[in-house]
């Protein structure tokens, strides 16, 4: 007579535990991969958002790196001379890209790639000037920033924009055939250029303050008048100590001290 194994010997629970482990392990592994990719995606998004914010803040100022000053008119005076403004504008665009690029830390990118490749990154500087046509980028779509005919940071009072296009590359999704190879992330920030090319003093409205130059009607104190004023103050103090305020109408200043 064969007696079946009792559940108390641990064989059946071990088999159930192993079967559950075989079923749960792949699910946990997939969830771990998804979480890892989402963390990387969120980090890349925050990095490019921060980069455009810093780039836009820098763009609205006159600051530029003199290393980017080119002698466009061959007069041996980069960022100076007859073509100074054009040379400064070109140096501003390159300097804005440098500041934006400095914040792009912790992500892998290559600015030499095409916009159809993973890891592609492009920084676009543009303005809303009369001669500029700007196409803002759109995330998750194949719409990348463009500035025609040329990139520029704009004139005083115009809007300067800084855009970053980045093709974020997934590490594990393509291996398991999940989702696309990359996703397009885009960030766009803009600000109004300061009036750095005009003198701030020239734009300051005049103050309606009275003239401090004395004229014939302005009383000029002398030693006698000062002595009389001190004597009057002594009289006022002595009368106030005795409770006599009969003369306060002659001295309006007492009204402010009285109760």
Buried (B, 14 or more C-beta within 10 A) or exposed (E): EEEEEEEEEEEEEEEEEEEEEEEEEEEEEEEEBBEEBEEBBEEBBEBBBBBBBBBBBBBBBEEBEEEBBEBBBEEEBBBEBEBBEEBBBBBBBBBBBBBBBEBBEEBEBEEEBEEEEBBBBBBBBBBBBEEBEBBBBBBEEEBBBBBEEEBBBBBEEBBBBBBBBBBBBBEBBBEEEEEEEBBBBBBBBBBEBBBEEEEEEEEEEEEEEEEEEEEEEEEEEEEEEEEEEEEBEEEBEEBBEEEEEEEBEEBEEBEEEEE
